Amino acid sequence: MWYNHLMKITFYGAAQTVTGSMHLVEANGRRILLDCGLYQGHRKEAFEINRNIPFDAAKIDAVVLSHAHIDHSGNLPQLVRHGFRGKVYARPETVELCNILLRDSCFLQQRDLEYVNKKRRAQGKRLFEPLYMEEDVDALMPLMQSVPLYAPREIAPGVTVEFNNAGHILGSACVTLDVGGGPHRRHRLLFSGDLGQPNQPILRHYDYPQGADTLIIESTYADRVHPSADDVEGRLKSYIEDIIQQRSKLIIPAFSVGRTQQILYYLNRLLAAGRIRQVPVFMDSPLSQRATKIYENARDCYNVAAQELLAQGVNPLAFPGLQFVETPQQSMSLNELRGPMVIIAASGMCEGGRIVHHLKASVGDPRNIVLIVGFQAEGTLGRRLVEYQNDVVKILGEDCPLRARVQTINALSAHADRNGLMDWFDGVKSGVKKAFAVHGEQDRVEKMVELLKEHGCPSAVAPVHGQTFVID
């Protein structure tokens, strides 16, 4: 049976916000979810949003996952917990990364709830339960199906998915859904996922999938242009020279997947070129270590520059002085050591993980530098540090004097800036009749709509949470 309307799209996440990517596509009588991410922000608000899945999970036929970051994959175990039994389609590297990221998400949830429930118990309030447990991740993993790049796969009757490279993190994909709507009729939906900044280190540049009728495009940095990548090495060099002189610490909150590996790459280059002296660099995240191993084993995803280093026998993600911190006790001991040293730890938005303890121990010393290298969502500790509005910042429930210097390097972003987004759109826009700007705060998606219209798509809109569109 063919339907009068070919497709419906409902935007349940990353609609006028950056986190919680989740878009429901209804086509040919099937319900297909594009991403199933966790909303990240204030702990209580995020928990309430994440635990309320806005549809019947058991009625979802398939999930197509653009990449492994938690704001795109993090609610998949809860989907299974609530009855989803379909397949999750993703690139092989994404499947491998999800296996470690989602288990880490369980651990962080349980630890955070211990802290929250201790307070709620004392106040006589109902205790929160975790969104999901590790057994839910165990149940999810057999449902995940690896789909290589450029290999169309039918995921429902009359619905085919194909992945193209998005250049954001390892395994990231632009998603095309081809939907049959009747004899000799086909509709192509293109979902950008998260697009990488052109010419970033390690990974190949994004692709330009052709033939889309409808487009869903991210808007994270639609309002700005990132500094040149040459700026990254120069600024890292200056910060390391500073902490050597001050005998202090450079604290870098970094996402375990993507950002950590970029930082290692640039430090490798600086040391190899003799532009910085060797200092201890501590990677204080078991998750980051596991993710880096996955990166090291996925060399066919590397760009030309990284491939050339490999050909010379150089591992672009390792260098003298790099040390891996395993146990919580080893992590805590770093706060007793005097610099100079670099500490790279998760989480990237400073909402959990070992970085929070390092910040608490370090932000009171004006000699130290906190280096923010990625997007910080509204309501996160990382955002409060970037905005630097007060002399005091609350960390782990305590007011901490903020005297350390807070610096940012936007050129390290794994998200394309305005120029990159428009370069990609101009490369894929032929035939696009309708475009939706998502994955951006309100001013960013509004800017993206303006840009899309300027570049030839007058029907561009920025959907709000829960809004449904019928695509004829």
Secondary structure, 3 states (H helix, E strand, C coil): CCCCCCEEEEEEECCCCCCCCEEEEEECCEEEEECCCCCCCCHHHHHHHHHCCCCCHHHCCEEECCCCCHHHHCCHHHHHHCCCCCEEEECHHHHHHHHHHHHHHHHHHHHHHHHHHHHHHHCCCCCCCCCCCHHHHHHHHHHEEECCCCCCEEEECCEEEEEEECCCCCCCEEEEEEEEEECCEEEEEEECCCCCCCCCCCECCCCCCCCCCEEEEECCECCCCCCCCHHHHHHHHHHHHHHHHHCCEEEEECCCCCHHHHHHHHHHHHHHCCCCCCCCEEECCHHHHHHHHHHHCCHHHECHHHHHHHHCCCCCCCCCCEEECCCHHHHHHHCCCCCCEEEEECCCCCCCCHHHHHHHHHCCCCCCEEEECCCCCCCCHHHHHHHCCCCEEEECCEEEECCCEEEECHHHCCCCEHHHHHHHHHHHCCCCCEEEEECCCHHHHHHHHHHHHHCCCCCCECCCCCEEEEEC
